[in-house]
Amino acid sequence: MKGCIHIHTNCSDGDLSPQQVADEYSRRGYDFIAFTDHDYLLKPNYREEYARVKTDMIVFHGVELTVFAKGYMHINRIEGVSEVLHVFNHLSEYGLSAAQVCERVEFLSGMYPIDAVEITSKGFRVREFEEINISLPKIASDDAHGLVGIGRAWIELDARRNKDSIIKAIKAGDFWNCFL
């Protein structure tokens, strides 16, 4: 299956509605996506807007949390049925060295069960963070905020076609990072 777990809609600072986002990813052959709008910008009715999306894809509901950890950091919290995935987002965008990122991961792990780290920046490869010495799975995502960003980076995995199986595969690092 092909998927992206870091996507924004007009429920926060994205340009497209949840339905438009789902339609665009579906046209590109995705099997699953995660809506992860920013916590401090969320529209009051975002859950209802997500629930109205009609698609054959698996659609995860999540939120991009803004957390203060020696500076502001972003963590995606993505909900399955009984599983929850926490991803420390866009490592290269904080201006930190690899060693400092490792320190932040350790600090954040005291607040959230960090399951993976995002090694892309708006869908572009950042080799320094692909090669960082960290024991967590390293995930690619396009962090799309509009049509232009959709499809730059994604993951592929073999799992049963349900939310919890996908999350378990990601937590175990059983996926491949893919880029345009």
Secondary structure by P-SEA (a helix, b strand, c coil): cccccbbbcccccccccaaaaaaaaaaaccccccccccccccccaaaaaaaacccccbbbbbbbcccccccbbbbbbbbcccbbbbbbcccccccccaaaaaaaaaaaaacccccbbbccccccccccccccccccbbbbbcccccccccccccccccccccaaaaaaaaaaccbbbbcc
